[in-house]
Amino acid sequence: MGLHDDRGPVLISSVYPVVTVATLSVVGRFLSRRIKSQPWMMDDYMVIVGLILTWGCAVCATLCVQYGVGKHLDPIQNTFPYVKFWKTLYAFNQIYIATGPTIKISLLLLYRRIFDTLLFRRVVFWLVCINIAWWIGMCVSGVFTCVPVQGYWFTDLPGRKCMSLLDYDIGYAVVNIVLDVFILILPIHMIWRLTLTGSQKIALTFIFLLGSFACVTALMRLLVSILHVNDPDLTWVYLDALIWTVVEPSVAVICACLPTLRPVLSYLLPRKFSLTTATRSKTKSSTGYPKGSTHSVDPQLFVRLDDSGSMKALNQTTVHAGVSDDHESEAGVDGIRVRQSIELHEYR
């Protein structure tokens, strides 16, 4: 490789195809909504915000390439716009640290609609709170990485004090990966409690575990940042970190949309995907519940019987538990919904 080589085009050819796929996945998400005649929900709005932030990362990375990132530092150090580069990197950092919590919250809200149980709702609530607190903490520390703030781009400013950028990056990445792994395994327990065949459980588990690609890209970004932190040829080696910083949220957006794409895929590829829910059977078991449905009932919803075996209420009670098809069509996600519903019919 020569001293005047330019790897800038590598970023363009690596980043924009992935961001484009992320955009198409979001478009597919809303086409699925339209096909199922379902309204937009909060998780849909959050994924739009995540996509906008991801495009912001791509734009910042492109600006860095225009300034000279991707070229060796020696030939351009006299003309390299250090101030513009560090200002762009400062903005880039603020945009990037907002993408992770935003996309994670979108996915958690999606889980909340699918697995509509009390315990799961509480877990999701606290995870959303953790993500918000994490973002606020990283945002504040990112703004004041250097004191005064302009010391971030004016590296020779008198009295300038800055925290270690590597320590900041590692701190963010470690929490990011830990939350990714926790959110990744969160729905697996619920899936394996469903009354489904083994192959159906494996298929659903595989869909949700596709989010592991986001964990891999986050880990790759961390490793690249650590390996090149002390390299004197900053503009040459920093290109790899920029690429992974854009690819990571792009893959996260794609993974957040994958569980919602079945209707549009069924429309585009009818031979590969069926619009009907094959997992549901109309045949009732000996217990009276439809096979393939979830019929566990919260014990608190029952009324204690007295010694005579009758209810203390005025009427006898017949209990029927099942899953509501109408409710699924409104708020479920492509036929995947876990919910207990109770109908009480009382007779004198």
Secondary structure, DSSP 8 states (H G I E B T S, - for coil): --TT-B-HHHHHHHHHHHHHHHHHHHHHHHHHHHHTT----HHHHHHHHHHHHHHHHHHHHHHHHHHTTTB-HHHHTTT--HHHHHHHHHHHHHHHHHHHHHHHHHHHHHHHHHEE-HHHHHHHHHHHHHHHHHHHHHHHHHHTSEESGGGGT-TT-TT-EE--HHHHHHHHHHHHHHHHHHHHHHHHHHHTTSS--HHHHHHHHHHHHTTHHHHHHHHHHHHHHHHHTT-S-HHHHHHHHHHHHHHHHHHHHHHHHGGG-HHHHHHH-TTT--SS-TT----B-TTSSBTT------GGGS--B-TTSSBSSSSEEEEEEE--HHHHHHHSBTTB-EE-EEEEEEE-
